[in-house]
Amino acid sequence: MAEKTLKQKVLELKRAKGALLLVHNYQVREVQEVADFLGDSLELARKAVEVNKNLIVFCGVKFMAETAKILNPQARVLIPRADAGCPMADMITRDQLLELKKEYPDAVVCSYVNTNADVKAETDICCTSANAVKVVESLGDRRVLFTPDRNLASYVGRKVNTEIIPFDGFCYVHAKFTVDDIKGARQAHPGAIVLVHPECEPEVVDLADHVLSTSGMLRFAGESDERDFIIATEEGLIERMAHELPDKHFYSPGRAQFCFNMKKIRLEDVYRSLNEEIYEVTIDPEIMAKARTSLERMISAKL
């Protein structure tokens, strides 16, 4: 089917089934355009709670769809591609976390929302890139075992007076941005504002004008009087920014980087998932109940 026809069919199915379509910023443009809500992981987690729907289609990677299910246990949650996983989330397992908890029994476990459900179940409180500093600050002066992203842990560690014990995970997309990429982009676009995601390596973060989550970048660019921006994050956000802020210019430092797993989902997959109601997210009830506590602590604190 042609893209226009597919979009119309997706919208018709969504209305007929009363479904909620949540789409992450890193999705391809054609999928972004059929979203009920488009945003980063924190925004979408909140929308999953705020909007009472019995059927949710989550266009993102597995841990995001799991999060929607954990927060809405009564709803059916579908993911358009069952194989859309997150390599960083898979870097830490429940067993690894349990061993770390034995090694650091006095530490509070703060896990990035980019973790699988069974890891969230062994976590005290979750965070996102948008609220990680505030979440850790809310824990007082207790030492924090931070999983799985070492780079976000490093960034948080610079902002708080708390001991951070990082797990050695990372986002392969953001890790590809280099110091030379940022310096080269500044030379190519003098005067452009450099916005960097905290999942980037510390030496890249050091060169940023502002370190922000994806939605933080979008909001900053929209409110700024500046017209030129260098954006160190996945290319899907740059596409969204260019579409929503056409009077401004957005550049990727070096080669544009993309998340292979995020890009697996296409409009055809969304249509098929909705039409056939396939690839439903299922989680062990005990794991789901324990994981919900760590997520609700984050959301209820409005951090």
C-alpha positions as CSV (number, residue, x, y, z in Angstrom):
1,M,0.0,0.0,0.0
2,A,1.0,3.6,-0.6
3,E,2.2,5.5,2.4
4,K,-0.9,7.9,2.3
5,T,-3.3,4.9,2.2
6,L,-1.4,3.2,5.0
7,K,-1.6,6.3,7.2
8,Q,-5.3,6.6,6.6
9,K,-5.9,2.9,7.5
10,V,-3.8,3.2,10.7
11,L,-5.8,6.3,11.8
12,E,-9.1,4.5,11.0
13,L,-8.1,1.4,12.9
14,K,-6.9,3.5,15.8
15,R,-10.3,5.2,16.1
16,A,-12.3,2.0,15.6
17,K,-10.4,0.1,18.3
18,G,-10.0,3.1,20.7
19,A,-6.2,2.5,20.7
20,L,-3.6,4.9,22.0
21,L,-0.5,5.2,19.8
22,L,2.6,6.2,21.6
23,V,5.7,7.0,19.5
24,H,9.3,7.7,20.5
25,N,11.3,10.6,19.1
26,Y,13.7,8.2,17.4
27,Q,11.0,6.5,15.2
28,V,11.0,7.1,11.5
29,R,9.0,10.2,10.3
30,E,6.1,8.2,8.7
31,V,5.5,6.6,12.1
32,Q,5.8,9.8,14.0
33,E,3.1,11.3,11.9
34,V,0.4,8.9,13.1
35,A,1.2,9.3,16.8
36,D,-1.3,10.3,19.4
37,F,1.7,11.4,21.5
38,L,5.2,11.8,20.4
39,G,8.0,12.2,22.9
40,D,10.9,10.9,25.0
41,S,10.6,8.0,27.4
42,L,9.6,10.2,30.4
43,E,6.8,12.0,28.4
44,L,5.5,8.7,27.0
45,A,5.6,7.0,30.5
46,R,3.5,9.8,31.8
47,K,1.0,9.7,28.9
48,A,0.6,6.0,29.4
49,V,-0.6,6.7,32.9
50,E,-2.7,9.8,32.2
51,V,-4.6,8.5,29.2
52,N,-7.0,5.7,30.1
53,K,-7.0,3.3,27.1
54,N,-7.5,-0.5,27.0
55,L,-5.3,-0.9,23.9
56,I,-1.9,0.8,23.6
57,V,0.4,0.5,20.6
58,F,4.0,1.5,21.5
59,C,6.3,2.4,18.7
60,G,9.7,2.2,20.4
61,V,11.9,-0.6,21.7
62,K,10.9,-3.4,24.0
63,F,11.7,-1.8,27.4
64,M,9.4,1.1,26.5
65,A,6.5,-1.1,25.7
66,E,7.1,-3.0,28.9
67,T,7.0,0.2,30.8
68,A,3.6,1.1,29.4
69,K,2.3,-2.4,30.4
70,I,3.8,-2.1,33.9
71,L,2.1,1.2,34.4
72,N,-1.2,0.0,32.8
73,P,-1.5,-3.6,33.8
74,Q,-5.2,-3.7,32.8
75,A,-4.4,-2.6,29.2
76,R,-3.3,-4.7,26.3
77,V,0.0,-3.3,25.0
78,L,1.3,-4.1,21.6
79,I,4.7,-3.5,20.0
80,P,4.8,-3.5,16.2
81,R,8.0,-5.4,16.0
82,A,8.7,-8.1,18.6
83,D,12.4,-8.0,17.7
84,A,12.9,-4.3,18.5
85,G,15.1,-4.6,21.6
86,C,17.6,-2.2,23.2
87,P,21.2,-3.3,23.3
88,M,21.9,-1.1,26.3
89,A,19.0,-2.5,28.3
90,D,20.3,-6.0,27.5
91,M,23.7,-5.2,28.9
92,I,22.5,-5.7,32.5
93,T,20.6,-8.8,33.7
94,R,18.6,-9.3,36.8
95,D,21.3,-11.8,38.1
96,Q,24.1,-9.2,37.6
97,L,22.1,-6.6,39.5
98,L,21.4,-9.0,42.3
99,E,25.2,-9.7,42.6
100,L,25.9,-5.9,42.7
101,K,23.3,-5.4,45.4
102,K,25.1,-8.0,47.5
103,E,28.4,-6.2,46.9
104,Y,26.9,-2.8,47.8
105,P,24.2,-3.6,50.3
106,D,23.9,0.0,51.6
107,A,23.4,1.5,48.1
108,V,20.1,2.7,46.6
109,V,19.5,1.2,43.2
110,C,18.6,3.8,40.6
111,S,18.0,2.3,37.1
112,Y,17.6,4.2,33.9
113,V,14.2,3.5,32.4
114,N,16.2,1.9,29.6
115,T,16.2,-1.4,31.4
116,N,14.2,-4.6,31.0
117,A,11.3,-5.3,33.4
118,D,13.1,-7.9,35.6
119,V,15.9,-5.4,36.3
120,K,13.3,-2.7,37.2
121,A,11.8,-5.2,39.6
122,E,15.1,-5.2,41.5
123,T,15.4,-1.4,41.4
124,D,14.5,1.1,44.1
125,I,13.7,4.0,41.8
126,C,13.9,4.6,38.0
127,C,15.0,7.7,36.2
128,T,15.2,9.0,32.6
129,S,17.8,11.2,31.0
130,A,15.4,14.2,31.6
131,N,15.2,13.7,35.4
132,A,18.2,11.6,36.4
133,V,19.8,14.4,38.4
134,K,16.7,15.3,40.3
135,V,15.9,11.6,41.0
136,V,19.4,11.1,42.5
137,E,19.1,14.4,44.5
138,S,15.8,13.1,45.9
139,L,17.7,10.1,47.5
140,G,19.6,12.3,49.9
141,D,23.2,11.5,50.7
142,R,23.0,7.7,50.3
143,R,25.4,6.2,47.8
144,V,23.7,5.2,44.5
145,L,24.2,2.1,42.4
146,F,23.3,3.4,38.9
147,T,22.5,1.1,36.0
148,P,23.0,0.5,33.2
149,D,24.5,3.6,31.5
150,R,27.9,4.6,32.6
151,N,27.8,7.9,30.7
152,L,24.5,9.1,32.2
153,A,25.9,8.0,35.6
154,S,29.0,10.1,34.9
155,Y,26.9,13.1,34.0
156,V,24.8,12.7,37.2
157,G,27.9,12.3,39.3
158,R,29.1,15.7,38.2
159,K,25.9,17.3,39.3
160,V,25.4,15.8,42.8
161,N,27.3,15.4,46.0
162,T,26.5,11.7,46.2
163,E,28.7,8.7,45.5
164,I,27.7,7.1,42.2
165,I,28.6,3.5,41.5
166,P,28.1,3.0,37.8
167,F,27.4,-0.1,35.9
168,D,29.5,-0.4,32.7
169,G,26.7,-0.2,30.1
170,F,26.3,2.3,27.3
171,C,24.2,3.4,24.3
172,Y,26.0,2.3,21.1
173,V,24.4,5.2,19.2
174,H,25.5,8.0,21.4
175,A,28.9,6.4,22.0
176,K,29.7,6.9,18.3
177,F,29.8,10.7,18.6
178,T,33.4,11.9,19.1
179,V,35.3,15.0,20.2
180,D,36.4,15.4,16.6
181,D,32.8,15.3,15.4
182,I,31.8,18.1,17.7
183,K,34.9,20.2,16.9
184,G,34.4,19.6,13.2
185,A,30.7,20.6,13.4
186,R,31.6,23.8,15.2
187,Q,34.0,24.7,12.5
188,A,31.5,23.9,9.8
189,H,28.7,25.8,11.5
190,P,30.3,28.7,13.5
191,G,27.9,30.2,16.0
192,A,25.7,27.1,16.2
193,I,24.5,26.0,19.6
194,V,25.7,22.5,20.6
195,L,23.1,20.3,22.3
196,V,24.4,16.9,23.6
197,H,22.5,14.0,25.1
198,P,23.9,12.8,28.4
199,E,24.3,9.3,27.0
200,C,27.3,10.6,25.0
201,E,30.9,10.0,26.3
202,P,32.0,12.5,29.0
203,E,34.6,14.1,26.7
204,V,31.8,14.9,24.2
205,V,29.5,16.1,27.0
206,D,32.3,18.5,28.0
207,L,32.1,20.3,24.7
208,A,28.3,20.9,24.8
209,D,26.6,24.3,25.3
210,H,23.7,22.4,26.9
211,V,23.2,18.8,27.9
212,L,19.6,17.8,27.5
213,S,17.2,14.9,26.9
214,T,15.6,14.6,23.5
215,S,12.5,16.5,24.5
216,G,14.7,19.0,26.3
217,M,16.5,19.6,23.1
218,L,13.3,20.2,21.2
219,R,11.9,22.5,23.8
220,F,15.2,24.5,24.0
221,A,15.4,25.0,20.3
222,G,11.8,26.0,20.1
223,E,12.2,28.7,22.8
224,S,15.6,29.9,21.7
225,D,16.2,33.0,19.5
226,E,19.1,31.1,17.9
227,R,18.6,29.6,14.5
228,D,21.5,27.1,14.1
229,F,21.9,24.0,16.3
230,I,24.3,21.0,16.4
231,I,22.4,18.0,17.8
232,A,24.3,15.1,19.2
233,T,21.6,12.4,19.5
234,E,19.8,9.9,17.2
235,E,18.8,11.3,13.8
236,G,15.1,10.7,14.4
237,L,15.0,13.7,16.7
238,I,16.8,15.9,14.2
239,E,14.1,14.9,11.6
240,R,11.4,15.9,14.1
241,M,13.0,19.2,14.9
242,A,13.5,20.1,11.3
243,H,9.8,19.3,10.6
244,E,8.4,21.2,13.6
245,L,10.8,24.2,13.5
246,P,11.3,24.8,9.7
247,D,12.7,28.3,10.2
248,K,15.7,26.8,12.1
249,H,18.7,24.7,11.0
250,F,19.8,21.4,12.7
251,Y,23.0,19.5,12.1
252,S,24.4,16.2,13.2
253,P,28.0,16.2,14.3
254,G,29.9,14.0,12.0
255,R,27.8,11.3,10.3
256,A,24.2,11.2,11.4
257,Q,23.8,8.3,13.9
258,F,20.7,6.1,14.0
259,C,19.4,3.3,16.3
260,F,18.9,0.2,14.2
261,N,16.4,-1.2,16.6
262,M,14.2,1.9,16.7
263,K,14.3,2.0,12.9
264,K,12.9,-1.5,12.6
265,I,9.3,-0.3,13.0
266,R,7.7,0.9,9.8
267,L,4.2,2.1,9.0
268,E,3.4,-1.4,7.6
269,D,4.3,-2.9,11.0
270,V,2.1,-0.4,12.9
271,Y,-0.8,-1.3,10.6
272,R,-0.3,-5.0,10.9
273,S,0.0,-4.8,14.7
274,L,-3.2,-2.8,15.0
275,N,-5.1,-4.8,12.5
276,E,-4.2,-8.2,13.8
277,E,-3.5,-7.1,17.4
278,I,-0.2,-8.9,17.4
279,Y,3.0,-8.8,19.5
280,E,1.3,-8.2,22.8
281,V,3.7,-7.5,25.7
282,T,3.4,-10.0,28.5
283,I,5.2,-9.8,31.8
284,D,5.2,-12.2,34.8
285,P,2.7,-10.6,37.3
286,E,5.2,-10.7,40.2
287,I,7.9,-9.0,38.2
288,M,5.4,-6.5,36.9
289,A,4.2,-5.6,40.4
290,K,7.7,-5.1,41.7
291,A,8.8,-3.1,38.7
292,R,5.8,-0.8,39.0
293,T,7.0,0.4,42.4
294,S,10.3,1.7,41.0
295,L,8.5,3.5,38.1
296,E,5.7,4.9,40.3
297,R,8.3,6.3,42.7
298,M,9.7,8.3,39.8
299,I,6.4,9.4,38.4
300,S,4.6,10.2,41.6
301,A,7.5,12.4,42.7
302,K,7.0,14.4,39.5
303,L,10.7,14.5,39.0
